[in-house]
Structures are given as C-alpha cells and as structure tokens.
C-alpha cells in the first residue's frame, strides 16, 4: 500500500487536469499566463490576504519572505528544532544564524523556551505549522510583537487549516505554503506561495522570483528564477476545487485511526477543532517506531518518518554558527515518530488493514 495516491488522483480528476493543461498550451502562455494570476487571486482570497505571489517551491517562499523582511547576515532567526530541512535551508540562505528552540509534544516551537532564546541579534521567528495542524495564532503573534520580531509562518504543511476563523497562512508579515508533490494540494512537481498584506513584501517577492525584475520591467536587485509555470498553476486550480472533499476524507481517516489506537499507549496527534488539523501527516509516537515500521512494511504498508532528526543534529550544521535552546525533547520526538498512510483515496479495506497491522504490533507491547 503506497504512502501517496497520485495514480488514483489522476483516475479521479485526470480529465479536468488535462483540459486545464490543454487550455494553457492553446493560449500560448506557458509562463506568466492568466492561470498564474488567477491562482494568485484565488489563494489571496481564500486566506483573506491582500497579496499572493506564487513561486517555484515552499523553500523559496520562506526564503523570499525572510529576505523581504530584511533578514540577513548577523541576524538570528528562531525556529522550532523539528521541521523538514527546507525550513533550515531557507534561513541559512539569508546568511542569518538559526536558533533552534526545543518543541512541545506536538513538535512545534515551545514559546516559553523561545522567551529564553531571544537575544540582542534576534530579528525573526519562523513559525512552522507541523504535520497539518495549525497552532493558535494569538500566542505566536503576541510573542513576536513583544520582542519586535518579523514573523514568517512556514505553513508548507497546513494549507486549509483554520483556528478561530483564522486560516493558515495569515500569521505575521507573511505566510508560506508549499505545493510539493507530497502536500495536501500537490503540484505536478513543486510550487509555493507567499501570502502577505504588505505591498512592499509582495513587491520584494515579485522581484526575487524573476531575476530581480520589477513589474515595470526594470532590474532593480539581484534575483532568482523561481517562477511557477502557467501549466502548474492551471493544474493547482483544478486541485484547489477538491480541497473540501479531500480534507474531509483525511479527517475521517484520522478519526478512524485515533479511535482504533486510543488504548495502545502511543502518542496520537491532536485533532483540535473541526478545521484545526488537515492531517497532512498522521503521526504516531512510539518508542517501538522501528519495529512498527518493519512490521507494517512486511504487511505491505508503506510508512515514512517525519522527521528522523532534530534540525541541530544534522551533520552539516557543524559548519554553520547556531544556538540550541532546550532539553532534548526534539531529539526524543525524532526517534519516536512514524507517519501512516492518510491520502484521500485510501479505501475502507486499506484503512482497516493499517489499523489491524498497527494494533498487532503495539497491542503486543502491552501484553
């Protein structure tokens, strides 16, 4: 049983995607076409933000947002010690120094410890919304304001999550989503977006994504080639129409899993309010992670680990200045997590197989 269902997705909405692709080709605008501008407007409207700028990846989205915030060499950036390495790459590309703050049981930054981490050079906080669950916005924004920090929301994994009427991607100066092929709304390849209410940030991202060109056509800065093609934008528009249906199925599968595993003594994800968690990943925590992964593989169930490291443990970080604040919870987290299949095209029989196979291993541990 594969971890993702791209083939089944194509069986479902392939005709709509192919029609959208054909329309782009017939328009002759495979780059910077109407589908790109429409997608940006749709994403801005969904988030309730004034501006959206699509780019080639979620990594570039976070990097461009930090650059737009003025972050660079000599600055420090707070970040939780658990995330995909792309978050760290975005920080390091600016020349800033990462400050790795230990995490809560959910894997997100511990704001109490972050208070201890703030120093005279600390200029920004990258708030990672991990595994599809959106953290409560108010404490995060209050913390950033209290310390005068630029707040960039790494919402790569949480497109569609909401808390108290606030949609993921709306925190702070800029929110960043990813459309990587593993995400809830996956591009046919990669993609990302920066959402902001600040026109200066939008202009900066516009320049950074397209060789430093302003919209007036003048090269005003050093830039990159991080454009989203019209073809990718057209396919994403088709997939965004499926958001509610796909998220409903993910939440239903997550509820089935949690009900089945509640008596096993393992760590389960927080469901929160109805729309708080989109379950980009369904992550269990157990000291028997490796045994469970091997047993599920033998049963034909593909699992993954998100993530097998605390960011500060990555060997290449020995060559980069950084600080670590905390007592090792991130390292424990990294040694216990395992992600089960949860894409929206799982059948009831497949879900039952995952449940039965998982219970066989973890229930035996309690006997």
C-alpha positions in Angstrom: 0.0 0.0 0.0 1.8 3.2 -1.2 2.0 6.2 1.1 0.6 8.5 -1.6 -2.2 8.2 -4.1 -1.2 10.2 -7.2 -2.3 7.5 -9.6 -5.8 7.3 -8.0 -6.0 11.1 -8.0 -5.4 11.1 -11.8 -8.1 8.4 -12.2 -10.4 10.8 -10.4 -9.7 14.2 -11.8 -7.3 13.5 -14.7 -9.7 14.7 -17.4 -10.1 18.1 -15.7 -6.4 18.5 -15.3 -5.7 17.5 -18.9 -8.3 20.0 -20.1 -6.7 22.8 -18.0 -3.2 21.9 -19.4 -4.6 22.0 -23.0 -6.1 25.4 -22.4 -2.8 26.8 -21.3 -0.9 25.4 -24.3 -3.6 26.7 -26.7 -3.2 30.2 -25.1 0.5 30.2 -25.9 1.3 31.5 -22.4 3.1 28.7 -20.7 4.9 31.1 -18.3 3.4 34.1 -16.5 0.0 33.4 -18.1 -3.5 34.1 -17.0 -3.7 30.9 -14.9 -0.9 32.2 -12.7 -2.6 35.4 -12.0 -6.0 33.7 -11.4 -4.3 31.2 -8.9 -2.7 34.1 -7.0 -6.0 35.9 -6.7 -7.7 32.7 -5.5 -5.1 32.0 -2.9 -5.2 35.5 -1.6 -9.0 35.4 -1.4 -9.0 32.1 0.4 -6.6 33.4 3.0 -8.1 36.8 3.2 -4.8 38.4 2.5 -4.1 41.3 0.1 -1.4 39.7 -1.9 -0.2 36.3 -3.1 2.9 35.6 -5.1 3.4 32.0 -6.4 7.0 30.7 -6.6 8.8 27.5 -7.6 8.8 25.9 -4.1 7.8 26.3 -0.5 11.5 26.6 0.3 11.8 29.6 -1.9 8.6 31.0 -0.4 10.1 31.0 3.2 13.5 32.3 1.9 11.9 35.2 -0.1 9.7 36.1 2.9 12.7 36.3 5.2 14.7 38.4 2.6 11.7 40.7 2.2 11.7 41.1 6.0 15.3 42.4 5.8 16.8 39.3 7.4 20.5 38.7 6.6 24.0 38.1 7.9 24.4 39.0 11.6 20.8 38.3 12.4 19.3 35.4 14.4 16.1 33.6 13.5 14.2 31.5 16.0 12.8 28.2 14.7 11.5 25.0 16.3 14.0 22.2 16.3 11.7 19.8 14.4 10.9 20.6 10.7 11.7 19.5 7.2 15.3 20.6 6.4 13.9 23.1 3.8 13.0 25.4 6.7 16.6 25.5 7.8 17.9 25.9 4.3 15.7 29.0 3.8 17.2 30.5 7.0 20.8 29.7 6.1 20.4 31.1 2.6 19.8 34.5 4.0 23.1 34.4 5.9 21.3 34.5 9.3 22.1 32.3 12.3 19.4 29.8 13.3 18.5 29.5 16.9 16.9 26.0 17.4 14.3 26.1 20.1 13.0 22.8 21.7 9.5 21.7 20.9 6.2 20.8 22.5 4.8 17.3 22.4 3.2 18.2 19.1 6.6 19.0 17.6 6.1 22.8 17.3 8.2 25.5 18.9 7.9 25.9 22.7 7.2 29.6 23.2 8.2 29.5 26.8 11.6 28.3 25.8 11.6 30.8 23.0 11.5 33.6 25.6 14.9 32.4 26.9 16.2 32.1 23.3 15.7 35.8 22.3 19.0 37.7 22.2 20.2 41.1 21.1 20.6 39.9 17.5 17.3 38.0 17.2 15.3 39.5 14.4 12.7 36.9 13.2 10.6 33.9 14.1 9.8 31.2 11.6 6.6 29.5 12.9 6.4 26.0 11.5 2.8 24.6 11.3 3.8 20.9 11.6 2.0 17.9 10.1 -1.1 19.9 9.0 -2.1 21.2 12.5 -2.4 25.0 12.9 -1.2 26.4 16.2 -3.3 29.1 17.9 -2.4 32.4 16.2 -2.7 34.8 19.1 0.2 33.5 21.4 2.5 33.3 18.4 1.7 36.8 17.2 1.8 38.2 20.7 5.3 36.7 21.3 6.6 38.2 18.0 5.2 41.6 18.7 6.6 41.6 22.3 10.1 41.1 21.0 9.9 43.1 17.8 10.4 40.1 15.6 9.4 39.6 12.0 7.0 36.7 12.0 7.1 34.4 9.0 4.7 31.5 9.0 6.0 28.3 7.4 2.6 26.8 6.6 4.0 24.5 4.0 2.1 21.6 5.5 -1.1 23.2 6.7 -3.0 24.7 3.6 -6.7 24.7 4.6 -6.3 24.5 8.4 -8.2 27.1 10.4 -8.3 28.2 14.1 -10.9 30.6 15.4 -11.7 31.9 11.9 -8.1 32.4 11.0 -6.8 30.4 8.1 -3.3 29.0 7.9 -1.0 31.4 6.0 -2.4 34.5 7.7 0.1 34.9 10.6 2.5 37.8 10.8 4.3 39.5 8.0 4.0 36.6 5.6 2.6 33.1 5.4 4.1 30.5 3.1 2.5 27.4 1.6 4.1 24.5 -0.4 2.6 22.6 -3.3 5.2 19.9 -3.3 4.0 16.6 -4.7 3.6 15.2 -1.1 1.4 18.1 0.1 -2.4 18.1 0.5 -2.8 20.2 -2.6 0.1 18.8 -4.7 1.5 20.4 -7.8 2.7 18.2 -10.7 6.2 18.7 -9.3 6.8 21.6 -7.0 5.4 25.0 -6.1 4.9 27.5 -3.3 3.2 30.8 -2.5 3.9 33.8 -0.2 0.8 35.4 1.3 1.1 38.9 2.8 -0.8 42.1 3.4 2.3 44.2 3.0 2.7 45.6 -0.6 6.4 46.0 0.0 6.8 42.3 0.8 4.7 41.4 -2.3 6.9 43.6 -4.5 10.1 42.1 -3.0 8.9 38.6 -3.7 7.9 39.6 -7.2 11.5 40.8 -7.8 13.2 37.9 -6.2 11.3 35.2 -8.1 12.0 36.7 -11.5 15.7 37.7 -11.9 15.2 41.0 -9.9 12.7 42.5 -12.4 10.1 44.8 -11.0 6.6 44.7 -12.5 7.6 47.8 -14.5 10.2 45.7 -16.3 13.4 47.2 -14.7 16.0 45.0 -13.0 16.2 46.5 -9.5 18.1 43.9 -7.5 19.8 40.5 -7.5 17.1 37.9 -8.1 16.4 34.3 -8.8 14.5 32.2 -11.3 11.7 30.8 -9.1 8.6 31.2 -11.3 5.6 28.9 -11.3 4.6 27.8 -14.8 1.2 28.5 -16.2 0.8 24.7 -16.6 1.4 24.1 -12.9 -0.9 27.0 -11.9 -3.7 25.6 -14.0 -3.4 22.1 -12.5 -3.3 23.6 -9.0 -6.5 25.5 -9.7 -8.3 22.2 -10.5 -7.0 20.6 -7.3 -8.0 23.5 -5.1 -11.6 22.8 -6.2 -11.2 19.5 -4.4 -9.9 20.9 -1.1 -13.0 20.5 1.0 -13.6 16.9 -0.3 -10.0 15.8 0.2 -9.7 17.4 3.7 -13.0 15.8 4.8 -11.6 12.4 3.8 -8.3 12.9 5.5 -10.1 13.9 8.7 -12.3 10.9 8.6 -9.4 8.6 8.2 -7.6 10.3 11.0 -10.6 9.9 13.3 -10.7 6.2 12.4 -7.0 5.8 13.3 -7.2 7.7 16.5 -10.3 5.8 17.7 -8.5 2.5 16.9 -5.2 3.4 18.6 -6.5 5.2 21.7 -5.9 2.3 24.1 -2.4 1.4 22.9 -0.4 3.9 25.0 1.2 5.6 22.0 1.2 9.3 21.2 -1.6 10.4 18.9 -2.0 13.7 17.0 -4.2 16.4 18.4 -7.4 16.8 16.4 -8.4 20.1 17.9 -11.5 21.8 16.5 -13.1 20.6 13.3 -10.9 22.6 10.9 -7.7 22.9 13.1 -5.9 19.9 11.6 -5.9 18.9 8.0 -3.7 15.8 8.6 -1.1 16.4 6.0 0.5 13.6 8.0 -0.9 11.2 10.6 1.9 10.8 13.0 2.1 8.3 15.8 4.8 8.4 18.6 6.1 5.2 20.0 9.5 4.0 21.3 8.9 0.9 19.1 8.9 3.0 16.0 11.4 0.9 14.1 9.7 -2.3 15.0 6.4 -1.0 13.9 7.8 0.3 10.6 9.3 -3.1 9.8 6.1 -4.9 10.7 4.0 -2.6 8.5 6.4 -3.0 5.6 6.1 -6.8 5.9 2.3 -6.3 5.8 2.6 -4.3 2.6 2.0 -0.9 4.3 4.4 1.9 3.4 5.3 4.3 6.2 7.7 7.3 6.5 9.4 9.2 9.3 8.8 12.9 9.6 11.5 13.5 10.8 14.3 11.3 11.9 16.4 14.2 13.2 16.3 17.4 15.2 17.5 20.1 12.9 20.5 21.0 15.1 21.7 17.3 14.8 22.2 17.5 11.0 25.9 16.9 10.4 26.4 19.8 8.1 25.3 22.2 10.9 28.8 21.7 12.4 30.0 24.1 9.7 27.4 26.8 10.5 27.0 29.0 13.5 23.9 28.3 15.5 22.4 28.1 19.0 20.3 25.4 20.7 17.9 26.2 23.5 16.1 23.3 25.2 16.4 20.0 27.0 16.3 17.4 24.2 12.6 16.9 23.6 13.2 17.4 19.9 15.7 14.5 19.8 13.2 12.2 21.6 10.5 13.3 19.2 12.7 12.4 16.2 13.3 8.9 17.5 9.7 8.0 18.1 7.6 9.4 15.2 6.1 7.4 12.3 3.7 8.5 9.7 0.9 6.3 8.4 -0.8 6.5 5.0 -3.6 9.1 5.0 -4.2 10.3 1.4 -7.8 10.8 0.4 -8.0 7.8 -1.9 -7.5 5.1 0.7 -10.2 2.5 0.6 -12.0 1.3 3.7 -10.3 -2.0 3.3 -6.9 -0.4 3.2 -7.6 1.7 6.3 -8.8 -1.4 8.2 -5.5 -3.2 7.1 -3.4 -0.3 8.5 -5.4 -0.4 11.8 -5.2 -4.1 12.2 -1.5 -4.3 11.3 -0.6 -1.4 13.7 -2.6 -2.8 16.6 -1.0 -6.2 16.2 2.4 -4.7 16.9 1.6 -2.1 19.5 -1.0 -4.1 21.4 1.5 -6.9 21.8 3.8 -4.5 23.6 1.2 -4.0 26.3 0.9 -7.7 27.0 
